[in-house]
């Protein structure tokens, strides 16, 4: 089992920045690739970004490429999502997730999930 706890969400104006964190506990963190997803009200859970086991390789949804950065610190068992130049359409609950393989964009492929953190972007 892997337990994931997100933090860092909040209310921010359009154009601003937020940094989300996801702390992991349980099994060896570096054995899992990590992903961030988001879910807006009334919509499905969408892929945002993924990072491989070591942190050397990353992958982004087109909608966030160039604005968001995923990173991880295996010594701290934590994955991060730095979000810059936020837009109204970035408003959603953001979830981190752990998977045994990298480059997975389907939420069904992830084994463990956090409880989510709300990000609200205002005009």
GIJO-V811991 format. One record per pair of residues at least 12 apart in sequence whose C-alpha atoms are under 10 Angstrom apart, sorted by the first residue. I is the first residue (numbers start at 1). J is the second residue. If there is no record, write none. Layout:
# GIJO-V811991
[[I | J] [I | J]]
This chain:
# GIJO-V811991
[[1 | 25] [1 | 26] [1 | 27] [1 | 28] [1 | 111] [1 | 112] [2 | 24] [2 | 25] [2 | 26] [2 | 27] [2 | 28] [2 | 29] [2 | 32] [2 | 97] [2 | 98] [2 | 111] [2 | 112] [2 | 113] [2 | 114] [3 | 22] [3 | 23] [3 | 24] [3 | 25] [3 | 26] [3 | 27] [3 | 97] [3 | 98] [3 | 112] [3 | 113] [3 | 114] [3 | 115] [4 | 21] [4 | 22] [4 | 23] [4 | 24] [4 | 25] [4 | 26] [4 | 77] [4 | 78] [4 | 79] [4 | 95] [4 | 96] [4 | 97] [4 | 98] [4 | 112] [4 | 113] [4 | 114] [4 | 115] [4 | 116] [5 | 21] [5 | 22] [5 | 23] [5 | 24] [5 | 25] [5 | 78] [5 | 95] [5 | 96] [5 | 97] [5 | 113] [5 | 114] [5 | 115] [5 | 116] [5 | 117] [6 | 20] [6 | 21] [6 | 22] [6 | 23] [6 | 24] [6 | 78] [6 | 79] [6 | 80] [6 | 94] [6 | 95] [6 | 96] [6 | 97] [6 | 113] [6 | 114] [6 | 115] [6 | 116] [6 | 117] [6 | 118] [7 | 19] [7 | 20] [7 | 21] [7 | 22] [7 | 23] [7 | 80] [7 | 94] [7 | 95] [7 | 114] [7 | 115] [7 | 116] [7 | 117] [7 | 118] [8 | 20] [8 | 21] [8 | 22] [8 | 80] [8 | 81] [8 | 117] [8 | 118] [8 | 119] [9 | 21] [9 | 92] [9 | 93] [9 | 94] [9 | 116] [9 | 117] [9 | 118] [9 | 119] [9 | 120] [10 | 91] [10 | 117] [10 | 118] [10 | 119] [10 | 120] [10 | 121] [11 | 91] [11 | 118] [11 | 119] [11 | 120] [11 | 121] [11 | 122] [12 | 86] [12 | 87] [12 | 88] [12 | 91] [12 | 119] [12 | 120] [12 | 121] [12 | 122] [12 | 123] [13 | 85] [13 | 86] [13 | 87] [13 | 88] [13 | 120] [13 | 121] [13 | 122] [13 | 123] [14 | 84] [14 | 85] [14 | 86] [14 | 87] [14 | 88] [14 | 89] [14 | 90] [14 | 120] [14 | 121] [14 | 122] [14 | 123] [15 | 83] [15 | 84] [15 | 85] [15 | 86] [15 | 87] [15 | 88] [15 | 121] [15 | 122] [15 | 123] [16 | 83] [16 | 84] [16 | 85] [16 | 86] [16 | 87] [16 | 121] [16 | 122] [17 | 67] [17 | 68] [17 | 82] [17 | 83] [17 | 84] [17 | 85] [17 | 86] [17 | 87] [17 | 121] [18 | 68] [18 | 81] [18 | 82] [18 | 83] [18 | 84] [18 | 85] [18 | 86] [18 | 119] [19 | 68] [19 | 69] [19 | 70] [19 | 80] [19 | 81] [19 | 82] [19 | 83] [19 | 84] [20 | 36] [20 | 70] [20 | 79] [20 | 80] [20 | 81] [20 | 82] [20 | 83] [20 | 94] [20 | 95] [20 | 96] [20 | 117] [20 | 119] [21 | 70] [21 | 71] [21 | 72] [21 | 78] [21 | 79] [21 | 80] [21 | 81] [21 | 82] [21 | 96] [21 | 117] [22 | 34] [22 | 36] [22 | 72] [22 | 77] [22 | 78] [22 | 79] [22 | 80] [22 | 81] [22 | 95] [22 | 96] [22 | 97] [22 | 114] [22 | 116] [22 | 117] [23 | 72] [23 | 73] [23 | 76] [23 | 77] [23 | 78] [23 | 79] [23 | 80] [23 | 96] [23 | 114] [24 | 74] [24 | 76] [24 | 77] [24 | 78] [24 | 79] [24 | 96] [24 | 97] [24 | 98] [24 | 114] [25 | 76] [25 | 77] [25 | 78] [26 | 77] [28 | 74] [28 | 77] [29 | 53] [29 | 72] [29 | 73] [29 | 74] [29 | 75] [29 | 76] [29 | 77] [29 | 78] [29 | 79] [29 | 98] [30 | 52] [30 | 53] [30 | 54] [30 | 55] [30 | 72] [30 | 73] [30 | 74] [30 | 75] [30 | 77] [30 | 78] [30 | 100] [31 | 52] [31 | 53] [31 | 54] [31 | 74] [31 | 98] [31 | 99] [31 | 100] [31 | 101] [32 | 51] [32 | 52] [32 | 53] [32 | 54] [32 | 97] [32 | 98] [32 | 99] [32 | 100] [32 | 101] [32 | 102] [32 | 110] [32 | 111] [32 | 112] [33 | 50] [33 | 51] [33 | 52] [33 | 53] [33 | 54] [33 | 55] [33 | 58] [33 | 72] [33 | 79] [33 | 97] [33 | 98] [33 | 99] [33 | 100] [33 | 101] [33 | 102] [33 | 103] [33 | 104] [33 | 110] [34 | 49] [34 | 50] [34 | 51] [34 | 52] [34 | 53] [34 | 55] [34 | 58] [34 | 70] [34 | 71] [34 | 72] [34 | 78] [34 | 79] [34 | 80] [34 | 96] [34 | 97] [34 | 98] [34 | 99] [34 | 100] [34 | 101] [34 | 102] [34 | 103] [34 | 104] [34 | 110] [34 | 112] [34 | 113] [35 | 47] [35 | 48] [35 | 49] [35 | 50] [35 | 51] [35 | 52] [35 | 58] [35 | 59] [35 | 60] [35 | 70] [35 | 79] [35 | 80] [35 | 81] [35 | 95] [35 | 96] [35 | 97] [35 | 98] [35 | 99] [35 | 102] [35 | 103] [35 | 104] [35 | 105] [35 | 107] [35 | 110] [35 | 113] [36 | 48] [36 | 49] [36 | 50] [36 | 51] [36 | 60] [36 | 70] [36 | 79] [36 | 80] [36 | 81] [36 | 94] [36 | 95] [36 | 96] [36 | 97] [36 | 98] [36 | 105] [36 | 107] [36 | 113] [36 | 114] [36 | 116] [37 | 49] [37 | 50] [37 | 61] [37 | 92] [37 | 93] [37 | 94] [37 | 95] [37 | 96] [37 | 97] [37 | 105] [37 | 106] [37 | 107] [37 | 113] [37 | 116] [38 | 90] [38 | 91] [38 | 92] [38 | 93] [38 | 94] [38 | 95] [38 | 96] [38 | 116] [38 | 117] [38 | 118] [38 | 119] [39 | 90] [39 | 91] [39 | 92] [39 | 93] [39 | 94] [39 | 95] [39 | 116] [39 | 118] [40 | 89] [40 | 90] [40 | 91] [40 | 92] [40 | 93] [40 | 94] [40 | 118] [40 | 119] [41 | 91] [41 | 92] [41 | 93] [43 | 92] [44 | 107] [45 | 92] [45 | 93] [45 | 94] [45 | 95] [45 | 106] [45 | 107] [45 | 108] [46 | 61] [46 | 92] [46 | 94] [46 | 95] [46 | 105] [46 | 106] [46 | 107] [47 | 60] [47 | 61] [47 | 62] [47 | 63] [47 | 94] [47 | 95] [47 | 104] [47 | 105] [47 | 106] [47 | 107] [48 | 60] [48 | 61] [48 | 62] [48 | 63] [48 | 64] [48 | 65] [48 | 68] [48 | 69] [48 | 70] [48 | 81] [48 | 94] [48 | 95] [48 | 96] [48 | 105] [49 | 61] [49 | 62] [49 | 64] [49 | 65] [49 | 68] [49 | 69] [49 | 70] [49 | 71] [49 | 81] [49 | 96] [49 | 103] [49 | 104] [49 | 105] [50 | 69] [50 | 70] [50 | 71] [50 | 79] [50 | 81] [50 | 96] [50 | 97] [50 | 98] [50 | 99] [50 | 102] [50 | 103] [50 | 104] [50 | 105] [51 | 69] [51 | 70] [51 | 71] [51 | 72] [51 | 79] [51 | 80] [51 | 98] [51 | 101] [51 | 102] [51 | 103] [51 | 104] [52 | 71] [52 | 72] [52 | 99] [52 | 100] [52 | 101] [52 | 102] [52 | 103] [53 | 72] [53 | 74] [53 | 99] [53 | 100] [53 | 101] [53 | 102] [54 | 71] [54 | 72] [54 | 73] [54 | 74] [55 | 70] [55 | 71] [55 | 72] [55 | 73] [55 | 74] [55 | 79] [56 | 71] [56 | 72] [57 | 70] [57 | 71] [57 | 102] [57 | 103] [58 | 70] [58 | 71] [58 | 102] [58 | 103] [59 | 102] [59 | 103] [59 | 104] [59 | 105] [60 | 103] [60 | 105] [61 | 105] [63 | 89] [63 | 90] [64 | 83] [64 | 84] [64 | 85] [64 | 86] [64 | 87] [64 | 90] [66 | 83] [66 | 84] [66 | 85] [67 | 82] [67 | 83] [67 | 84] [67 | 85] [67 | 86] [67 | 87] [68 | 81] [68 | 82] [68 | 83] [68 | 84] [68 | 85] [68 | 86] [69 | 81] [69 | 82] [69 | 83] [69 | 84] [70 | 82] [70 | 83] [79 | 96] [79 | 97] [80 | 96] [81 | 94] [81 | 96] [86 | 119] [86 | 120] [86 | 121] [86 | 122] [87 | 120] [87 | 121] [87 | 122] [87 | 123] [88 | 120] [88 | 121] [88 | 122] [88 | 123] [89 | 120] [89 | 121] [89 | 122] [90 | 119] [90 | 120] [90 | 121] [90 | 122] [91 | 118] [91 | 119] [91 | 120] [91 | 121] [91 | 122] [92 | 116] [92 | 117] [92 | 118] [92 | 119] [92 | 120] [92 | 121] [93 | 115] [93 | 116] [93 | 117] [93 | 118] [93 | 119] [93 | 120] [94 | 114] [94 | 115] [94 | 116] [94 | 117] [94 | 118] [94 | 119] [95 | 113] [95 | 114] [95 | 115] [95 | 116] [95 | 117] [95 | 118] [96 | 110] [96 | 112] [96 | 113] [96 | 114] [96 | 115] [96 | 116] [96 | 117] [97 | 109] [97 | 110] [97 | 111] [97 | 112] [97 | 113] [97 | 114] [97 | 115] [97 | 116] [98 | 110] [98 | 111] [98 | 112] [98 | 113] [98 | 114] [99 | 111] [99 | 112] [99 | 113] [100 | 112]]
